[in-house]
């Protein structure tokens, strides 16, 4: 399995919901939190997300 996008730093928060990024970029653009896809990918590879 290959995932090509970690985060979409260029999108406003309301559009990031629909992006292919594995994490949600938070309002200050310096922090992020895992999306459901991040958790699913981590479980697939047997790890927990940061």
N, C-alpha and C positions, 0 to 999 in steps of 0.2 A: 504494500500500500504506500502511496506517495501523496503528500499534501504539499501544495506549493505556496500557500499564503499563511503566514503566522498572524499578521495583524494588518489592518488597513488604517494607517495613521492619517491618511489624507481625507477620510470621510468624516462628516459630522456624526455625532453619536447616534442620532436617529436613523441614519442610513447604514451604519455599521451592522445593524441587526441582520440585514440581508446580505452582507458580504460573505465571502468564502474564508475569511480569517478564522483562525482557531481560537482567538481571544477577543474580548471586547475591550477596546481602548476607552479609558475613562476620561472624564471631562478635562483634566489638566494635561492630557496627552502624554504624561510621563508614567502613568500606571496602567495596568491592564488586569483583567480577570478572565479565567478560562470560560469558554462557552461550552455547551453540551457536546459539540463536536470534538473539543479538546479532550474531554473526559472519555468519550468513546474511543478516540484514537489511542489514548493512554492505556485504556483497558485492553484494547486489541494487542498492544505491545507488552502488556503486563506491568504497567507502571501507573502511578498516580500523578496527576498534574501538579505543577508547582503552586 
